[in-house]
Amino acid sequence: MTQRLLVVLMFGSLVGAGCAGSATVTAGPAAPPPAQPVVATAPPPAAHPAYLHALSDLRAARAFLQRPAGIVIKWDENIAIREIDAAIREIKQASIDDGKPLEDHPPVDVALAWGGRLHKALELVETARRDVNEEEDNAFANGLKNRAIGHIDLAARDIEQGVADAGAPVAVVVAAQPMPPSKHPAYLKALTDREPRLIPLATVPLQDGARAAEVLREAHAAGFKGAMIGTQPKGKGGVLDDPSLIPFWEAANELGSIIFIHPVFESGDDRVHDYGMANAVGRITDTLIAMSRLIYAGHVTRYARAKIVAGIGGAALPYVIGRLRRNYSLDKDKLGDPDAALAAMYYDTIVQDPRALRYLADIVGAQRIMMGSDMPFPIGDLAPTKIVAETSFSEAERAAINGGLARQLFGL
């Protein structure tokens, strides 16, 4: 069965919404995008030096890995592109030394079509390796062979990792360039016309709850399923249970919006600005505080039709549920129920430890979890299918995490 790589794109830099970074959900199989024209097979190496054949194949492989403008390239693909570029530099030097014009490009050795682009890129890279490995009359060109092959092998390794990650229906949520809300619909149409595997989420101006509600309605009318919002909507110290944001939450509830809550760049605690702790700890504490406020304010259960996603595996919420519950028991008349809230939300798998993922599933239910990656950021999970495979799940639970829940939420 053909699987489809679905990228869920957030519009805007999320300065207004206060969000930084990305997250991931999964989707399921779908028809491949339209094929591109097939390119003729190259003439035999006698007509061109073998390394020029390799140059053509590497350029074609790079084209398959490069995403359309405005789309963040996945981690594995980005590394592969760097290695391909390094190999191309080596081969260009050989061409210059051999007196061959760089514009003398033989056609590629593989029929090109967009479907299965990672497999096509891998096939092209492997063909380029065979070409580079051919003996050449020019001694200097032959001397560059090992360096070029080294880069090609590294590129092939990273493409293979990308193929492995795409074996399950992975979907990456990325942040794009700032964009006025008025341009969302047009950009959405242009985006989906070019890449039908993309499902977008909007951003909204949370500085103004009424305006945020208006933009959310416009986004749904344009085909969006919801929005990504930051944890501190009005800058450092901002809170999502601010009374001025009630119009936004009412709109999200009415529309049944997916609301992905993501930590902001500034966690609000200066102690995390050493040792890489802003990513390792600050994003967790920031999200934990924001979500705890929403829980105790009663928003999660009050606006129950809004599908709230708590990123980073719930950001420690499952691991402090006992303490949250005890605090609730001391003042039930004023606080929202944390157990009911955790049961109503959705989560991702970005916990980097199978034991932690299993515990998350034990607390909230595996049917509430979607695969996550946080690509292309180094703190993310660069092989997101691996943790799901290594965690003790039933086949039904694994199927829900690897696409079933996302298909349900996004109506795919």
Summary of the structure (lengths in Angstrom):
residues: 412
radius of gyration: 24.2
end to end distance: 16.3
largest distance: 85.7
contacts: 1453
relative contact order: 0.15
helix: 52%
strand: 9%
